[in-house]
Amino acid sequence: MKRDIADAVSVAPVRLSGDRTDSRANDGTLTVSCIKTVSGLVLFIINQEPDAEREIVFTAKERYTLDSWRSLSGKTLESHNEDTRKEITVEEHSGAEHAFQKIFIPAKSICALFLKKR
Amino acid sequence: MIRSLLSIFLLAGTISAGAHGLSPVIMTVDETIAIKPWDPGIIGITFDQASDQSLVSKTDAASSVSALRDDILSLVRGFSIDLARCTVHTTTSMPWKDRIGPLRQRPPQKLTPWDTLGPKDFGIVEQLNYIRHLDRRVKMAWIINPLDDPNDVADLAEFLCVASTVKPRGAVNWAARRAALGVIEPFDVVWELGNESDGSENSERFPSFQFYIERCQLMIRAVRSVLPKAKFAAQASSMQGHVYKPEYKAKYGGTWEEFHRTVLREIGDDIDYITTHTYFGKSGGGYLPGSWWENRQDRIINDIKSITGANRIKIYNSEYGVWPEKRPGQTTWQQEWYATHSLAGCLAVGDWIVRNINNPDVAIATMHCFTSGPWGVYKHRTTMKRVKRYDAHRIAPGSSIFLLS
């Protein structure tokens, strides 16, 4: 099991509303899954918009803090890594102590958000 | 509930369109409900014995097990593998017993249509050792070639899944043989019945849906003679739409959908999964979106429910990934191989993983592929003397999986 979700329990439903969030439509560009863990939630967010970051406004039944998050992205959709070129990078980001309500997800990125129950 | 609604309204009051004109996204999670229990097998990966031949280091031909290369073992250490799918091409019938034991006694083999006949020192035991090296708790999905001898398949079930202390079914104690070769603990295996049997490489040997069914019945009976509770995955058509050709219907007398419908009607009671293969390509001038594939997969899920009257049978998405296609101006297919692990490729794969996680009827999945073709998470230099992971962050087609590790 991947270490960050070693204590995963179940998959929780996520409802999205806003532009291009219909995952069954051809123009949908944002998909999210939510894995419930013993200590909180892990949100796995894919933003396929080539240029637009997305503001995410979050609500859940319980209150959570953002413990940390991780993002994978690059300059262009054609970016790729080979022996001598490192165009895609993973960045680690710290969280915050206040209740998690909002985050900006970078354009063309894969993000994993680690939330802890308050 | 009231607090959640209040939060939405309070936040909505401050919401305005972003710099690119897109509205903010309202994300509402209800963690008191479970779509499904978490099964780490939803983010498994496929291993290809043919391309893993380069894993072996020089070993005495009298030895029964090849040693594996330290540089590669060191490179891949840290990947956790919850479900490993072991592929074998079903274009020819290759007795599994020829792929274990003293190296000098193993006959020359041709593992894929594009392979050359020769010694194959990375056999079944080497593969088991390799995958256990990655993760001791790994579960397996093992492809049975439906054309194999059912008795051999029953022996294979004993070899892979039975404790060495259990009384053998035949003259040879295959579980004890496995332990003697150094693989002490048995494996928990899902048995995959064939691999793209109606695909272009296999269809000559599978002339009809009924022939596939009859071979599956023989294989199920063989494995169940050893493992009464064994789980099976039968395939949906490998022609799930994007490569559909009119001659398919002429040959099989039905569309791609008739394949899995026949499977469900004939052996639905004996199977636990229907396998799907979903490759994202550029045949439409851009990546076929995940929504297209998900809608296609839903047609199979709907058939499962309508034909069996239940949702017990789940989807095993046993292969998925980006399929690179040569673009105008490119002289070779290989020039486009980077598309499997470009950022667009990572996003397409990540999006598909999210869809699989969210779909209550998709139980397990194995991304294609740990090593073969353009998909691997590490690559060989052309000299085959050195290997290198794509980079320290493991950025590869599997990056969206390994972002969590």
Interface residues (C-beta under 8 A of the other chain):
Chain A: M1 K2 R3 D4 I5 A8 V9 S10 V11 A12 P13 V14 R15 L16 S17 G18 D19 R20 T21 S23 R24 A25 N26 G28 L30 T31 V32 S33 C34 I35 K36 L41 V42 L43 F44 I46 Q48 E49 D51 A52 E53 R54 E55 I56 V57 F58 T59 A60 K61 E62 R70 L72 S73 G74 T76 L77 E78 S79 H80 N81 E82 D83 K86 E87 I88 T89 V90 Q101 K102 K108 I110 A112
Chain B: M1 S4 S7 I8 L11 A12 I15 G18 A19 H20 G21 L22 S23 P24 V25 I26 M27 T28 V29 D30 E31 T32 I33 A34 I35 K36 P37 W38 P40 I43 S80 D82 R137 P289 G290 S291 W292 E294 N295 Y338 H341 S342 L343 A344 G345 C346 L347 A348 G350 D351 I353 V354 R355 I357 N358 K388 Y390 D391 H393 I395 A396 S399 S400 I401 F402 L403 L404 S405
